[in-house]
């Protein structure tokens, strides 16, 4: 347990700083509210009315988010491989080539289907 004590202390300090910052901002911040400050801000443009329960997002938004996650996961797998490249030898190289080829096939499919074009 002694090995984890510094990590726990750092986590407690970070949480205390975050909570303390929010509390101090609420206590010391200005309290002059008016209608303009309570409205949603959309880059100086008058906010458009939204239907009850929120609006519908286009499917392109979700596709772009999923593509980001897929290619982000690829990078997560590349870092440990790069660190242990010498220890893995030819087996690690072949496995990574297969992994990157699989991701490249997915990328080519998305590109061909027009998933990377934002209309």
Secondary structure, DSSP 8 states (H G I E B T S, - for coil): -GGGHHHHHHHHHHHHHHHHHHHHHHHHS-----HHHHS--BTTB------TT-----HHHHHHHHHHHHHHHHHHHHHHHHHTHHHHHHHHHHHHHHHHHHHHHHHHHHHHHTTT---
